[in-house]
Structures are given as C-alpha cells and as structure tokens.
Amino acid sequence: MTADPYAVLRALLRAEAARNTPKPEPKKEPGRRQQPPKEQARG
C-alpha cells in the first residue's frame, strides 16, 4: 500500500481529465500524405 491514500484518486482524476480534454488537430506535415478512406467492398 502506498503512503498516500489519495494517490489512486488523484491518478483517476488525472486520467479522466486527460481523456476529456480535446485533442489538438495534427498539423499537416508537407512530407506526409493523408490516406484516402478505403471504399467498402460491394457485393
């Protein structure tokens, strides 16, 4: 057991906050191309 009984609660709060923050849009790098979405197989 850890010396700090609230360490687990703080870790959970940090994880929840990190999960809920909006992720910044990745900058488009000149050397990389985005792959077009794959077409679904028709049949």
C-alpha positions in Angstrom: 0.0 0.0 0.0 1.2 3.5 -0.8 1.9 6.1 1.9 -0.6 8.4 0.3 -4.2 7.1 0.5 -5.4 9.7 -2.1 -2.8 8.8 -4.7 -5.2 6.5 -6.5 -7.9 9.1 -6.6 -5.6 11.7 -8.0 -4.4 9.3 -10.7 -8.0 8.6 -11.6 -8.8 12.3 -11.8 -5.8 13.0 -13.9 -6.7 10.2 -16.3 -10.3 11.4 -16.6 -9.2 14.9 -17.2 -6.7 13.8 -19.9 -9.4 11.7 -21.5 -11.9 14.6 -21.6 -9.6 17.3 -22.9 -10.0 17.9 -26.7 -7.0 16.7 -28.7 -5.4 19.4 -30.8 -5.7 18.8 -34.6 -2.5 17.4 -36.0 -0.6 19.8 -38.2 -0.3 18.7 -41.8 3.3 17.9 -42.5 4.5 18.7 -46.0 6.1 15.3 -46.4 3.2 13.2 -45.3 0.0 12.5 -47.3 -3.2 11.5 -45.7 -4.6 8.2 -46.9 -8.0 8.5 -48.5 -10.7 6.5 -46.8 -11.0 2.9 -48.1 -14.0 2.1 -50.2 -16.3 -0.6 -48.9 -16.4 -3.8 -50.9 -19.5 -4.1 -52.9 -21.1 -7.4 -53.4 
